[in-house]
């Protein structure tokens, strides 16, 4: 089974943060998006960034930056842009993660694949267990079939 293309979702408007560019905020001296890229890269067949605005602000990552399919339409616009690019590149699936999730599991793709298989599906999203039988969904961290 081939690895998915990784798509870092960085197109948000950061309204709750006063419009600050969340992916470029630092943690331990490194931009949040750089942490995400470091966690996701070993699990994928390559990475791209789906973002709006000036793509040059992500130049230090050395990744292709694509614009959201419909800017201002939320993370699904970034997912659509990622799926479109993945299809053009011949990938069969993508895995998405927001640019402000620096502590992604190092086995995220494996876990998503296992969840998809268990559900007899090609799609799966991450969840966090916060109590006995209580889970919080994280649909931005997901495995999507092209």
PEPECOR-V721076 format. One line per field, one symbol per residue. psi: psi as a letter, one per 40 degrees, with the letter a starting at -180 (. if undefined). burial: 1 if it has 9 or more other C-alpha atoms within 8 Angstrom, else 0. A space follows every 10 residues. Layout:
psi=???
burial=???
This chain:
psi=hiiihhhhhf eiefdeffei gddeiihfei iddddddddd deeieiiihh iiahedeede dfihhiiidg ieeadddddd ddddddddee ieiihihief gefiiefddd ddddddddef ieiiiiihhe ihehihiged gihhi.
burial=0001111111 1101000000 0110100001 1111111011 1011101111 1100100100 0010111100 1001101111 1111011000 1111111111 1101000110 0110111000 0111110010 0000100101 111101
